[in-house]
Amino acid sequence: MLTLYYAPNTASLAPHIALEQAGADYRLERVDFEAAQQRSPDYLAVNPKGRVPSLVTDRGVLTETPAILLYLAQRYPGADMAPLDDPFELARVQAFNVFLCSTVHVAHAHKHRGTRWVAATDTAALEAMTRNVPQTMTAAFELIERTMIGEPWACGEQFGIADMYLFTMTRWLASDKVELARFPKVAAHCERMASVPAVQRVMPHHPPRD
Ligand SMILES: N[C@@H](CCC(=O)N[C@@H](CS)C(=O)NCC(=O)O)C(=O)O
């Protein structure tokens, strides 16, 4: 039995979809951000980084969304969530996901989590970081739209872990004040994702948040 520590509509949506797509035996533990539960001693004992997602496995805890997604793809090969037998194609999927993790997620985090980078007392810097989020998220999604996204799925023919992660971040655009309609391929991908049964099953756990 796997346990996914999650918070609604955060990066943890992606592994949640993967667990559902895989038909995995799992349970959910919600981390209440409003109560700052991610920084509670109990949760820090699970994940010292104080972030979600965390996946508790029979061999220990996994963190970092791209790592969790690849683990699930490998643990459930029958679900065909990544091109496991093709090193080049698998590296392309990882490149997609690492870009989402290291660039898009970090750009988005500048909105509310600026104190990771500057002092909490530096309100001018924090406000400037928040103000710039629409621009940095737009730049990242322009790159995805123009140079990265495939048809019909993020990496081409095969539906899988990059789709789950891209969908997760696409859903952040509205709250980041970026119009999805600016990116027709990403918008079509988001619509396609909404019709995937595994996505439909998890969405009640992930209402939009600011
Ligand atoms: N690099 C990590 C980032 C995880 C992360 O920052 N998650 C956010 C939610 S989307 C979080 O837990 N934030 C809580 C906080 O910063 O206090 C990953 O890819 O899993």
The ligand as a Gaussian input file, in Angstrom:
#p B3LYP/6-31G(d) Opt

LIG

0 1
 N       10.502000      20.292000      -6.258000
 C        9.359000      19.842000      -5.509000
 C        8.530000      21.051000      -5.147000
 C        7.379000      20.698000      -4.242000
 C        6.647000      21.958000      -3.762000
 O        7.226000      23.042000      -3.666000
 N        5.360000      21.770000      -3.470000
 C        4.579000      22.878000      -2.982000
 C        3.128000      22.717000      -3.421000
 S        2.949000      22.845000      -5.172000
 C        4.599000      22.889000      -1.471000
 O        4.587000      21.847000      -0.858000
 N        4.617000      24.080000      -0.863000
 C        4.521000      24.225000       0.553000
 C        5.433000      25.259000       1.105000
 O        6.280000      25.797000       0.387000
 O        5.288000      25.545000       2.298000
 C        8.552000      18.824000      -6.322000
 O        8.668000      18.837000      -7.534000
 O        7.873000      17.983000      -5.750000

